[in-house]
Amino acid sequence: MAQTADLVVRQGGHLVHRVSFAPGRPRDCFSMTKSVLAMLVGLAVDSGVVTLDDRVEDDSTVRDFLTMTRGVASELEDVDRLMELPSGWEQAIRGRAHCWAPGTRFCYDNEAAHLLAIWLSRRVGDLEEYAAERLFGPLGIDEAEWLRDPEGHCFGAAHLRLSADSLAALGQLLLDGGTTSTQRLLDPAWVRAMTTTWTPGGPPENTGYGYLTWVDDDGFFFGGWAGQHTSVFPAYDLVVVTTGLPSLLPADWTPARAAVLAHLPTVPPVQRWQP
């Protein structure tokens, strides 16, 4: 818990608690960025410019990339080596050998998320601008910053910067089925698909996986390195954002989400509409 930077709690669509333990905002979302990318893919699918069966590379489809079943035996360190390259990130990712048939096996793949972001930008335009117009703007999010690769593409795997309140608004949007009080932003069917377990998942969160989003028995969550979590618990009408400090983590460190889960049984469940 000492590594926690922010705690934001929303229940019933209302802010009930907010505290920051460290200066600075917006925060680096790390791999929570992937879930935002999934929302942008959903917007593109809804507008008809993308389908789940479109091929991103070879025989790997958009669906395969969303479910982390591209077919490459990726390791977490691969993306660190990629980011050391002065250029040519896309070519390096496309050069990875496929070890099994696409769509058959989960393997957490940061490079795949970045390749999907590049591919998507060629269909909808610059992702930061697209997000600002179609997703962030309607939610009142105006502080977003997005790291780019040497060729200027937004980095799909991580390093979108948002405040904890903005992350809570994104979690609330999914909890509400993609609809705000004034408009529909995401197709409710896309929200269901994002938050459905398509594979058993695996490391680093070791739970089920939807569309670039982790799914467990309590709900679903965006997850990122160093304790970045946006957790949504539909049965409790609850969104909890816990952000962590990306510093040296002690050996006995656990993310604040663990404490949230430990206290969840004490929160009264509610009856609400499900998307």
N, C-alpha and C positions, 0 to 999 in steps of 0.2 A: 504493500500500500504506500510505502514511502516514495515510490517512483510515480505515483499518480499525479497528473497535472490538472485535470478537470473532471468534474462530476456534474452531469446535467440529467435531471429526471423529469419526464413528462408523463402524466397519467390523465386519461380522459381528454386528451388533446390540450391539456393545460400544463404550463410550467409549474412544478411543485417544489423544485429544489435546484439550485445552481451554486457551485462553489469552484473557485480556481485556486490551486495550490502553488502555481508557478506563473511567472510573468510571461507575456508573449502570446500573440494571436495574429493571424490564424495558426493552427497547428499543422504539422506534416501528418497527413492521414496514413502514410505508408500504404500497406496493402488494402486498406479500406477503399482506396481509389478504385479498385477493381469492381466493387459493387456499384459505384457511381457510373463506371463504364458500362456495366450491364443495363443501367437505366437508360443511358444514351442509345445503346443498341435497341432497346425497347421502343424508344421514340422513333428511331429510323424504321423499325419494322412496322410500327403503327402508321407511318406516313407512306409506306409502300416502296421505299428506296432500297430496302434490305429484306432478305428472307433468311430464315434459319438454315436453309439448305444451300445458300450461296457458299462457294468454296473460297476460303481464305488462302489456302495453299494446297497443292496436290489434291488429295482426296479428303482433306480436313475441312469441315464445314464450320459455319458460324456457331452452330449448336455444339460442335466438338470443342471449340475454343471456349465457349461459355461454361461448359461442364468440365473443363480441364481434362479432356480425353483426346487431345490432339494426336497422341501416339508417340511422343518424344519422352525419353527417360531423363527428365530435367532434374537438376539439383538446385537447391536454394542459392548456392554460390555462383551459379552460372550467370545470374544477372549482375553480380558484382564485377565479374570479368568483362561482361558486355559493356558496362558503364565506364570501363577504363579505356575503351576504344575511342579514338578521336573522331571517327566517322564510321559509316557503313554498318550501323546497328541492324538495319532491316536485312541486309544481305547475310550477316552472321546468323541471325535467327533462322532465316529460310534455309541455311545450309546444314541445320541439325538433322542427323539421321533419325528416321522413324523406326522405332523398335517393335511396335505392334500396331495392329489395325486401328485407325482412328475410330473413336466412339466406343471402344471396348474396355478401356482401363483408365482410372483416374491417376493423374500425377500432377502435383502442384507445379505450375509452370509460369514463372514471372515473365519469361520472354514471350510466351504465347499471348499474354495479356497486352504486351506492348505491340506485338504484330497486329493483333485485332484492332487496337486503337489506330494504328497507321492505316490499316485497310478501311476502317470506318470513316476516317477523315477524308478519304478519297471519294466518298459517297455523300457526305453531309457537309464537308468543309471543315475548317479549323475547329477542333473539339472544344477548346476553351470558349470560343465565340458561340458555338452551337449550344453548349451547356448554359451559357449566360442567357441566351435567348429563350430556350425551350424548357429549361429545368430550374436553374438557379434564380433567374430573374423573377419568374412567377412566384417563387417561394420567398422572395425578399432577400436572397443571398447575394451580396455584392462585394465580398472580400476575397473571392476565390483566386488563388494563384496556382499555376500548374507548371511544374518543371518540364523542360523540353529536351529532346535528344539533339545531337549535333546538327541534324537536318531540319530541326524546328518542329518536329512532331511532339505533341503532348505525350508524356510517358504514361502508358496505360496501366502499368503494374503498380505504381506507387507515386508518392510525392505530389499529389494534389494537396493544397493547403486550404483548410476550411476551419472555421471556429467550431467549438463544441456545440454551440446553439444551432449552427447550420447543419451539422451532422444529425442533431436531434430532429430538425425539420425534415430531413431526408428519410430518417427512420419513420417519422410520423406519416409521411406521404405513403410509404409502403403499408404501414399499419392500416391506413384509411383506404386501401385499395387503389391507390394512384390518383385519388381525387382530393382536392382541397375544398374549402367551403364555397368557393366560387367557380371552380373549373376542374375538368378532368385533365391531368397531365400525362398519366400513364394508363394504358389499357389494363383494367382489372385482371384480364387473362394473363397479361405479361407479369403482373405482380405475383399471381399464383405460380406461374412457371419459374420465376426467379427464386421463389421461396419454397419450392418443392424439392425433395431429395431425389436427385437423378442418379447419384452414385453414392456409395458408402463413404466416399471421401478418404481422408488420411491426414498425414502431417501437412502443415504444422498445427492445425487445430484439432485434428483427430475426431471429426464428426462428419455428418452428411454434408453433401454439397449440392447446391442448386445451380443458378446461373451466376457465377462469380460471387456467390453469397453462401455462407455457411448455414446449415440447417440442423437443429437438434430437437429433442423432445419438447423443449420449452418454447420454441419459436425459431427465430433466425437472427443472424448477426453479420455485420461487416467486421472483419478482423484484420489487424495490422501489427507489425513488429513493435515490441516495447510497450505492449499494453494498450494499443489503440482498438477500441471496440465500440460499436453502436449496436446495442442489443435490443431486440423487439420481442415482447412477450404478449401475443394476442389475447391469451386468456385473462390477462391482467390489465389490458388496455394500456400497456406500459412501454415506454421507450427510455432506455438508460444509456447515456454516452459516458464512457470512461476513457480518458486519454492518458498516455504515459509519457515519461521523459526519456528520450532516446539517448541515454547516457550509459555508462558501464553498469550492467545489471548484476547485482550480487547473486551468488549461487542459490540462495534460498528465496529468490524473488518469485512472486506470483502476481499476475495481473489483477487489477481491481475487479474485473468481471467475475473472478472466482468468489469474491465477497458478495457480489450482487446475487449470484446463483445461490449462495448459502442462505441469504435472507429472503429469497423469493417465496418459500413456503409460508412466510408470515404475512405476505401481501394477499388481501382477499381477492379471489378471482371475480371477474365481472362477466356479464353477458353483453356481447356486442356483435354487430354485424361483421361477418368475415368476408374478405374479398374473394 
